[in-house]
Amino acid sequence: MKYFFKLVRLILGPFVLLHEQMTKPKGLVRSAADQARVDAECRQLALYQFRTCPFSIKVRQELRRLALKVELRDAQHSTENRQALLTQGGSSKVPCLRITDEENKTRWLYDSREIIAYLQQRFAAA
C-alpha cells in the first residue's frame, strides 16, 4: 500500500505543481519602504513543506498573495530539514511555519489554517 501511494504521488505530483503555477495569485502591492520592512520581518520565518502537499501549496499561495519572501525548506527530500522539524518542532508534519521572535525564541505552527491566519494577521495590513 505504501508503494501505491508513492506511485500516485509520483504520477499526480507534476499535475499538482502545474495547477499551482497556473493559479498563482497576484501579490499584494506595498510601497518600497513597507515591502522592505516586511521582507526584513520575513527573515525570521521559515516554511517546512513538501512540494506537492496540497496544504503546503495552500500556504505557498498565501505567501504569494501577501508578497512574502519566506524561506522554503524541503522536509520531504532533505533529511536535515526533516530532522530539524522533528527534533525542534516536535513533529514531522507539514506544512510547518517556524517563527523566531526578536528575543530569539522559536514557535512552530503546524496547521495550514493557523499558518495562513497568522500570516494574514501579521502581514495583510502591512
C-alpha positions as CSV (number, residue, x, y, z in Angstrom):
1,M,0.0,0.0,0.0
2,K,2.9,2.3,0.8
3,Y,4.3,1.9,-2.7
4,F,0.8,2.5,-4.2
5,F,0.7,6.0,-2.6
6,K,4.2,6.8,-3.7
7,L,3.2,5.9,-7.2
8,V,0.1,8.0,-7.1
9,R,2.2,11.0,-5.8
10,L,4.7,10.4,-8.5
11,I,2.1,10.5,-11.2
12,L,-0.1,13.3,-9.8
13,G,2.7,15.5,-8.5
14,P,3.6,17.2,-11.8
15,F,-0.1,18.0,-12.3
16,V,-0.5,19.4,-8.8
17,L,2.5,21.7,-9.4
18,L,1.2,22.7,-12.8
19,H,-2.1,23.7,-11.2
20,E,-0.2,25.7,-8.6
21,Q,1.7,27.6,-11.3
22,M,-1.5,28.3,-13.3
23,T,-3.4,29.6,-10.3
24,K,-0.7,31.9,-8.8
25,P,-2.4,34.8,-7.1
26,K,-1.4,38.4,-7.8
27,G,0.8,39.7,-4.9
28,L,-0.1,42.5,-2.6
29,V,1.5,45.8,-3.7
30,R,3.2,47.8,-1.0
31,S,5.4,50.9,-1.0
32,A,9.1,50.2,-1.3
33,A,9.7,51.1,2.3
34,D,6.8,48.9,3.5
35,Q,7.9,46.0,1.4
36,A,11.5,46.3,2.7
37,R,10.1,46.2,6.3
38,V,8.0,43.1,5.5
39,D,11.0,41.4,3.8
40,A,13.1,42.1,6.9
41,E,10.4,40.6,9.2
42,C,10.1,37.5,6.9
43,R,13.7,36.7,7.6
44,Q,12.5,35.4,10.9
45,L,10.2,32.8,9.2
46,A,10.8,29.5,7.5
47,L,8.2,27.2,6.0
48,Y,8.9,23.5,6.2
49,Q,7.0,21.9,3.4
50,F,6.6,19.2,0.7
51,R,6.4,20.5,-2.9
52,T,3.3,18.5,-3.8
53,C,1.5,18.6,-0.5
54,P,-1.9,20.3,-1.0
55,F,-1.7,22.0,2.4
56,S,1.8,23.3,1.7
57,I,0.7,24.6,-1.7
58,K,-2.2,26.4,0.0
59,V,0.3,28.2,2.3
60,R,2.7,29.0,-0.5
61,Q,-0.2,30.5,-2.5
62,E,-1.0,32.7,0.5
63,L,2.7,33.7,0.7
64,R,2.4,34.8,-2.9
65,R,-0.8,36.7,-2.3
66,L,0.7,38.6,0.6
67,A,4.0,39.1,-1.3
68,L,6.1,37.4,1.4
69,K,9.6,36.2,0.8
70,V,9.8,33.4,3.3
71,E,12.5,30.7,3.2
72,L,11.1,27.4,2.0
73,R,12.6,24.3,3.5
74,D,12.0,20.9,1.8
75,A,11.2,18.5,4.5
76,Q,10.5,15.6,2.1
77,H,13.9,15.2,0.4
78,S,16.2,16.8,3.0
79,T,16.9,14.6,6.0
80,E,18.4,17.6,7.7
81,N,15.2,19.7,7.4
82,R,13.0,16.8,8.4
83,Q,15.2,16.1,11.4
84,A,15.1,19.8,12.5
85,L,11.3,19.7,12.1
86,L,11.0,16.6,14.3
87,T,13.5,17.4,17.0
88,Q,13.0,21.2,17.3
89,G,9.3,21.4,16.3
90,G,8.2,18.1,17.8
91,S,6.5,16.6,14.7
92,S,7.5,15.9,11.1
93,K,4.0,17.1,9.9
94,V,4.0,19.7,7.1
95,P,3.4,22.5,6.4
96,C,5.0,24.0,9.4
97,L,6.0,27.6,9.9
98,R,9.0,28.3,12.2
99,I,8.7,31.7,13.7
100,T,11.7,33.3,15.5
101,D,11.0,36.4,17.5
102,E,13.2,39.4,18.4
103,E,14.4,37.6,21.6
104,N,15.4,34.5,19.5
105,K,12.5,32.4,20.8
106,T,11.1,29.9,18.3
107,R,7.5,29.0,17.8
108,W,6.2,26.3,15.4
109,L,2.8,26.4,13.7
110,Y,1.7,23.1,12.2
111,D,-1.7,23.7,10.7
112,S,-2.2,25.4,7.3
113,R,-5.2,27.3,8.6
114,E,-3.3,28.5,11.6
115,I,-0.3,29.5,9.4
116,I,-2.5,31.4,7.0
117,A,-4.4,33.2,9.8
118,Y,-1.0,34.1,11.4
119,L,0.3,35.5,8.1
120,Q,-2.8,37.4,7.3
121,Q,-3.0,38.9,10.8
122,R,0.7,39.9,10.7
123,F,1.1,41.0,7.1
124,A,-2.2,41.7,5.3
125,A,-2.4,45.3,6.5
126,A,1.4,45.9,6.5
